[in-house]
Amino acid sequence: MTLYSKIIGTGSYLPEQRVTNQQLTDQLAAKGIETSDEWIVTRSGISARHYAAPEQKSSDLAVHAARQALDMAGMQPDDIDLIIVASSTPDFFGSFPSTACIVQQKLGMSNNCAAVDVQAVCSGFVYAVSTANSFIKAGEHKNVLVIGAEVFSNILNFEDRGTCVLFGDGAGAVVMTASDQPGVLATALHADGRHSHILSIPGNVDGGAVAGSAFLHMDGPAVFKLAVSVLEKVAHETLEKAGMTSDQIDWLVPHQANIRIMNSTAKKLGLPLEKMVVTVDQHGNTSAASIPLALDQAVRDGRIKKGHNVMMEGVGGGFTWGAVLVTM
């Protein structure tokens, strides 16, 4: 029997604090930084974002999303035998203990399942799903909890309008399980470290202190140009692996970073914009959390149904990019 992996549950969580463009504009104006709702919407499509409370960590957001996904899947935490968390904002500096281990603890799990973090920035969820798919198909794990969780507000410089208006906090999760029916049809992952400088946090630890900057830095035009190029290519690569064409895609769920990048990708794939799930307007760029957030919303509002073919793809610092094609 051929073994497949299938998504059987989705979940998401946005922190309570919702900040509109006008609210953020007013806060920035008090610092002498000029921007506007029109400027933000025109360049990104973002109208609002959510920020975690001071006491909330990525693991806290992840647990909320995980519980929703487990509930939809009809599973208890101890039914999971592998947790993969994609995050660029882990609970602990130095990334250990892993956020996945903290999620395991906060879910009250007692089965000693494996738990690991994945770091591919905004491509992290796609990387994590592809990793889970490989483990399941190899027979190593049966039920995998995959989470994208971010508290990007902790790494934003609120004196840099080019970045601080774009990002938000949130978490999304899926439960993947072994199945004799096709679920994940194909995946494709890539990276090019030559572009590591265009999106990064250029700081490190030296003698217990931060050397360099602990804030996110981004070359917006360079990221835009590269993203538009690689997203189309990786989508076609994934379709080719699956033996399918773009007209067989029911829904495109791209990384929710910039509406112009998203629209460009859909058009290059020949997909009507009505087939693209868009949530960037309500939560901004939530990095590794953005794809599962959008996926969960579309599943819960009934757009994405059982049997639909869904293309998920993203780009992130590193520079990384990838795509996953699934049948729900």
Secondary structure as GFF3:
##gff-version 3
##sequence-region A 1 328
A	DSSP	beta_strand	4	13	.	.	.	ID=ss1
A	DSSP	beta_strand	17	20	.	.	.	ID=ss2
A	DSSP	alpha_helix	21	29	.	.	.	ID=ss3
A	DSSP	alpha_helix	37	44	.	.	.	ID=ss4
A	DSSP	beta_strand	48	51	.	.	.	ID=ss5
A	DSSP	alpha_helix	58	73	.	.	.	ID=ss6
A	DSSP	three_ten_helix	77	79	.	.	.	ID=ss7
A	DSSP	beta_strand	82	86	.	.	.	ID=ss8
A	DSSP	alpha_helix	99	106	.	.	.	ID=ss9
A	DSSP	beta_strand	114	118	.	.	.	ID=ss10
A	DSSP	three_ten_helix	121	123	.	.	.	ID=ss11
A	DSSP	alpha_helix	124	137	.	.	.	ID=ss12
A	DSSP	beta_strand	143	151	.	.	.	ID=ss13
A	DSSP	three_ten_helix	152	155	.	.	.	ID=ss14
A	DSSP	alpha_helix	161	164	.	.	.	ID=ss15
A	DSSP	beta_strand	169	179	.	.	.	ID=ss16
A	DSSP	beta_strand	184	191	.	.	.	ID=ss17
A	DSSP	three_ten_helix	193	198	.	.	.	ID=ss18
A	DSSP	beta_strand	199	200	.	.	.	ID=ss19
A	DSSP	beta_strand	203	206	.	.	.	ID=ss20
A	DSSP	beta_strand	209	212	.	.	.	ID=ss21
A	DSSP	beta_strand	217	218	.	.	.	ID=ss22
A	DSSP	alpha_helix	220	242	.	.	.	ID=ss23
A	DSSP	three_ten_helix	246	248	.	.	.	ID=ss24
A	DSSP	beta_strand	251	254	.	.	.	ID=ss25
A	DSSP	alpha_helix	259	268	.	.	.	ID=ss26
A	DSSP	three_ten_helix	273	275	.	.	.	ID=ss27
A	DSSP	alpha_helix	280	283	.	.	.	ID=ss28
A	DSSP	three_ten_helix	287	289	.	.	.	ID=ss29
A	DSSP	alpha_helix	290	300	.	.	.	ID=ss30
A	DSSP	beta_strand	309	316	.	.	.	ID=ss31
A	DSSP	beta_strand	320	327	.	.	.	ID=ss32
###
